[in-house]
Amino acid sequence: MSNFKDILNDRFWNYQKSNFPPEAGFFERQFVPDGRPPVFTRNEAWRNVLIDPDSRKQEKDKLLALIPDGERHKWFGSMTSSQAMALSILGNLAITNSLQQLSDLNSDEGLPIFGEARISSENFSMEHNIDFLGEPRQTSLDGYISGIYQIAIECKFTEPEVGTCSRPQIIPTASNYDQELCKGDYSRQRSRKERCSLTEIGVLYWRYIPCLFKWKNDTDLSPCPLYKNYQLVRNILSVGVKPDKSISANHGHAILIYDERNPSCQADGNILAAYLETRNALLEPKMLRKISWQKIVKNMRKKKLLPWLTEELDLKYGF
């Protein structure tokens, strides 16, 4: 992992030096290649998004509005931000009505990446909230395609994990420590009535999981299958369950987009392990698919889609 990040950080610092004047003051640190990536200041974090230099203000505003300031992650201004990178790629494809041109791409499993979904700039959104799973903090999908057939998109870049459950990681000083701490097993703990700490507070994951997965909700499981696979399971539930609480494996599917250079996405890596465990547990494995950013960008380049963007993606990210 360190070599992967070291190579990327070297690229990022060179990109910063070549593309941004030092006197502009866009960065928290102007040029300090010390193993950490360049980070834009909060007010300049939007510059971390690749924007067509020939675009009009209206087009630029439309792109940045896909992830408004309040929905941006804490490290959106870091060049390692998967959110900023996803906005650069998926966002630019969406606002130029080019996203549907990727429909001929197949996932790593050989399935159409968009399946039966109808793609347009109108039915694509980013940081889309799901409000029917009973969550105190709603599931926010990196990318979402709405319609009769829906797609939830999870975007990864340099992350070491796909997204784990937070309950085993509650610190002793947290207000919910006594009530919600979990040891990572699906079993009754700390005098709770339910096997899942989240079920105890009204979250509905385990009501629906047996309808889409091989996992049962009436028996102890160790470790809990959501512990390491949490984000992928939530994304699948977001398209497998409708707001009216109906459930079907034919409503849609989830896609994991990843960087194939990331060791966590390779053999024995945490992201790949979580992906395979989750997919193997599905009653309909087609509900989860994956594809690399490299494969997407290669397809764009082949079709001459947004050539300015593919050139910048090569310079900044090495895609």
C-alpha positions, -999 to +999 in steps of 0.1 A: +000+000+000+028+025+009+045+021-025+012+027-043+006+059-023+042+070-026+041+068-064+007+087-064+019+114-041+050+120-062+027+124-092+004+147-073+032+170-062+045+172-098+010+179-110+006+207-084+039+223-094+031+222-131-005+234-129-009+259-101+012+291-096+029+291-061+018+327-055-019+318-058-021+303-023-045+275-033-029+249-010-025+243+027+012+237+019+027+250-014+053+223-022+063+199+005+066+164-010+071+146+023+049+115+018+016+133+022-005+145-007-012+181-017-043+195-001-063+225-013-075+250+013-112+247+021-121+277+000-102+264-030-111+227-026-133+229-058-101+232-078-095+195-070-122+187-095-111+185-132-131+211-151-131+216-189-110+248-194-133+258-222-165+253-202-189+282-195-197+292-159-231+275-162-215+242-170-189+245-143-216+254-117-237+224-129-208+200-124-199+213-089-236+213-079-236+175-082-218+175-048-226+208-030-202+220-003-223+206+025-221+171+010-183+171+005-161+148+026-137+163+051-108+155+028-124+166-004-095+190-010-069+163-009-057+150-042-063+114-028-100+122-025-121+095-042-151+118-040-133+146-059-120+121-085-155+105-089-170+140-095-142+147-121-150+115-140-187+106-135-198+141-131-183+154-163-197+124-182-231+131-167-234+168-174-222+163-210-248+135-215-219+110-221-225+086-193-248+064-213-219+059-238-203+036-213-233+012-215-214-012-237-188-018-209-189-051-190-181-056-154-152-078-143-177-106-141-188-101-177-221-084-169-233-052-185-221-025-161-254-006-162-276-036-168-312-026-176-309+010-164-317+039-186-290+065-183-294+103-187-280+134-171-314+139-155-315+105-136-279+106-124-270+121-090-242+120-065-243+118-027-279+105-030-295+099+004-316+068+011-343+075+037-362+042+041-337+020+060-344+035+094-309+049+098-301+078+121-276+089+095-290+081+061-270+060+035-254+084+010-245+068-023-214+080-041-234+078-074-270+069-081-290+062-112-328+064-105-357+049-124-375+016-125-341-001-125-317+016-101-279+015-096-259+024-065-223+033-072-195+030-047-163+047-056-129+038-042-094+052-049-067+049-023-089+036+006-077+005+025-112-008+031-146-007+015-164+007+045-168-011+078-195-009+105-187+018+131-203+001+161-172-021+170-151+011+169-171+033+193-146+049+217-152+048+255-159+085+257-187+084+231-222+090+245-235+058+229-206+036+241-226+017+268-257+012+246-243+005+212-207-009+214-204-042+195-176-067+196-180-075+159-204-105+162-240-108+153-252-118+188-270-103+218-245-082+237-245-058+266-281-066+277-296-058+243-326-076+230-315-076+194-284-093+179-274-062+161-267-029+179-282-010+149-314-031+149-318-022+186-321+015+176-345+009+147-322+004+117-339-020+093-309-038+076-315-072+092-352-071+084-343-072+047-310-090+046-324-126+046-345-116+015-314-108-006-286-127+011-279-162+024-273-148+059-301-155+084-312-130+110-324-155+136-291-171+146-257-159+159-230-152+134-193-147+142-180-125+129-210-104+119-211-104+080-217-066+081-186-058+101-162-056+071-188-055+043-210-028+058-209-002+029-215-028+002-244-043+020-260-009+026-257-001-011-273-034-022-302-028+002-306+007-012-315-007-046-330-040-035-356-025-012-381+001-024-394+030-003-427+011-001-407-018+016-411-042-013-380-063-020-366-077-052-333-086-066-345-073-100-349-037-088-313-029-096-277-036-086-246-020-069-213-012-087-179-010-070-155+012-090-119+008-079-083+016-087-067-016-099-033-004-086-045-003-050-032-034-032-065-035-012-083-042-045-059-070-054-056-106-042-056-108-004-066-071-002-093-060+022-116-044-004-115-074-027-121-097+002-151-077+013-164-076-023-161-114-028-176-123+005-206-100-001-212-111-037-209-148-027-235-143+000-261-128-024-290-150-035-286-132-068-249-124-073-257-102-103-268-075-077-231-066-072-206-059-099-172-042-101-151-024-126-119-004-125-114+033-132-087+022-156-112+002-177-136+031-177-110+057-188-096+033-214-132+030-229-135+068-229-102+072-247-111+046-273-143+065-280-126+099-278-150+109-251-140+142-235-104+140-247-094+170-225-106+150-194-087+117-203-056+138-209-059+154-174-067+121-158-035+107-171-015+137-159-030+139-124-039+103-116-019+082-141-051+067-157 
